[in-house]
Amino acid sequence: MSEQLTRDPSTQSTESPMIEIRDLHKWFDQFHVLQGIDLDVQRQERIVICGPSGSGKSTLIRCINRLEEHQRGHIIVDGIELTNNIKNIEKIRAEVGMVFQHFNLFPHLTIVDNLTLGPIWVRKIPKKEAEDAAMHYLEKVHIAEQARKYPGQLSGGQQQRVAIARSLCMNPKVMLFDEPTSALDPEMIKEVLDVMIDLAKEGMTMIVVTHEMGFAKSVAHRVLFMDYGKVVEGNTPHEFFENPQHERTKLFLSQILH
Amino acid sequence: METVSKALDPETLKPPVASVGVLGWMRKNLFNSIFNSLLTLFTFYFLLKVVPPFVQWAFVDSLWFASSEACRAGAGACWSVVTKNIRFILFGFYPYDQQWRPLVSMVILFTLLGFSRNRKFWTKSLGYAWIAGLFSMGLLMKGGIFGLEPVESTKWGGLPLTLLLAVFGLTAAYPLGVLLALGRQSKMPIVRVLSVLYIELIRGVPLISLLFMSSVIFPLFLPEGVNLNKILRAQAAIILFTAAYIAEVVRGGLQGIARGQYEAAGSLGLNYYLTMRLIILPQALKIVIPPSVSILISAFKDTSLVVIIALYDVLKTTQSTLSNPLWMGFSKEAYLFVAVLYFLGCFSMSNFSRKLEKELSAGG
């Protein structure tokens, strides 16, 4: 992964941010898992979030599509504020795609049916059109020949690529990745990261929680380090890895880059 | 270097006689240890003592169509108690000359069931066929139009009554049970409390008391003049009872579904109803096919309890033939016959469920 993708500075200024997070707090009972997060994600920006387990990084992105509820602060996705309003939640979920660590494919449906489910039932797209789109995305992730199989018959790497294609079928504006390669055997990690890099090249806004630092270096516009519910540090990959500012960041980097 | 010895050539060497074939199977499965050998011998002895005399009694010495005097003189089974009373056993008090009507109804039902066995036939037209079939069955039984003599539901009995209570009971109880299971898991407190109350109250009483209550207490709650017929009341009791048990079994299945499934469905934008219908319930219901079918088989047999409210199901009609002095004392034959009927019904249900399980596991 030695390709350096150009980081376009013009994405920074003109339009409103894709995602705005202001003073976000969340508690799991008494545990203060997110302690005042402020974050702007511009359109077409790619952010990698890293940090030790328990730091709240997964919780943060799961708040963005309401898989977790925040108790204080604001989350605004593409101008829509995320509240208890069901309509808003549904609108936001239609624009935000998510890829999970454990794939979460639907085991009782074929690969194609996994992909067409959302478009048919949520976007009300006719079956034939949805299937054509599904085959297009399956080809994009290089797995079209498995279309009629069931998830249980695929390897981990194949399943994760299907999961990515499934999210893409809904034409989201943002893709969230929650440790997408952490549950994969090492030889399958590359095939998934390659798909994610292709996605990046096409200009998708991405927030990726991962430990794959090579990916961060080659694709991210910003790398954020989270610890104990706060964003400790955030910088361009070059600055982040060469000149970490905080002690905790340095400690974490020394542990994972060996 | 190839030194293949002729003696080891697989084509000429045959396995020892006693290790393959029937002898081999017997040796491996029946006589492989002292304990198993003793058990096998004991079982053979037991079967030898029981089966030939039974065959002798049931088939060799039996009389199938003779009169009751000839039966008493004979030593074998008297199947005449069944054959001579077959119309009453099968149709109860339904008017004798109109009995072709429940017969045709049952033929329609069995045809529909036969088609429904094969999932390939589960199309919209089958659904319409079922609606039309059930409707015509009701018309045939009730009569009153198309020149059919009206027959009051109090006269319905025997096998059609058992099948009616079972088919409607089970098909209505299942969706109700699923709704209750979902209600019990609901985040809305009222829904959850009501579901729990229902399930626990119903599970706390025997079906027989529910039938009794439906017959005696229920009418007290109905407004003046509204009179639900007995069969409807019995039907309601069976549905409400079975639904509570189905609910708990389905709840177990729901608990087996990983949270990630809910999350993936949510992240795609599916609402509660679609998530349940497309993702969660298909997986959960598939897992609980074995215990669900157990409950349905039990419910089928429990229809015999309606004797308590003086409805003549097939068990009661069979029993009634024995109170006739002519046929008194031939209870063995009568009850064996009814047992075979129930066995056929229950076995075909469990057979279908095994078939369904096999088909569904082929995929995901």
Interface residues (C-beta under 8 A of the other chain):
Chain A: N65 R66 L67 E90 R93 A94 V96 G97 M98 F100 H102 N104 L105 F106 P107 H108 L109 T110 L117 G118 W121 V122 Y150 P151 G152 R166 S167 M170
Chain B: A258 G260 Q261 E263 A264 G266 S267 L268 G269 L270 N271 L274 L278 I279 P282 Q283 K286 G363 G364
